[in-house]
Amino acid sequence: MDWRIAKAKQKFSDPIKAAEDEPQARTLGEAFEELRRICAEEDCIPEIPPRQERPGPGIEAIAAAPLRSKMTWDALKAMTREP
């Protein structure tokens, strides 16, 4: 694709100009607020899928972690205090 600087500048500013005509939602809260407003106007109830547990390394790490530390109190004090 053969682009010139002027064409690239124009393409770069297109989304900004579009946002001036129709501002985009800035936060997730604002997006949900707009959804609630639309649903109230249309008298509809949005379909919300059931929650699903997703596997992740955090859950596996917690499950594999020992419940009690094997370090003694004296060893902990020796590590955290200055001599």
LINKALIN-V642994 format. One record per backbone hydrogen bond with DSSP energy under -0.5 kcal/mol. NH is the residue of the N-H (numbers start at 0). CO is the residue of the C=O. E is the energy in kcal/mol with one decimal. If there is no record, write none. Layout:
nh co e
NH CO E
NH CO E
This chain:
nh co e
2 0 -0.9
7 3 -2.4
8 4 -2.6
9 5 -2.1
10 6 -2.5
11 7 -2.2
12 8 -1.9
13 9 -1.1
14 10 -0.6
16 12 -2.5
17 13 -2.4
18 14 -1.9
19 15 -1.3
20 16 -1.4
21 17 -2.3
30 26 -1.8
31 27 -2.3
32 28 -2.1
33 29 -2.3
34 30 -2.1
35 31 -2.6
36 32 -2.1
37 33 -2.7
38 34 -2.6
39 35 -2.1
40 36 -2.2
41 37 -2.7
42 38 -0.9
43 38 -2.0
47 45 -0.6
48 46 -0.6
59 55 -1.6
60 56 -2.2
61 57 -2.1
62 58 -2.4
63 59 -1.8
64 60 -1.1
75 71 -2.1
76 72 -2.5
77 73 -2.1
78 74 -1.5
79 75 -1.7
80 76 -1.7
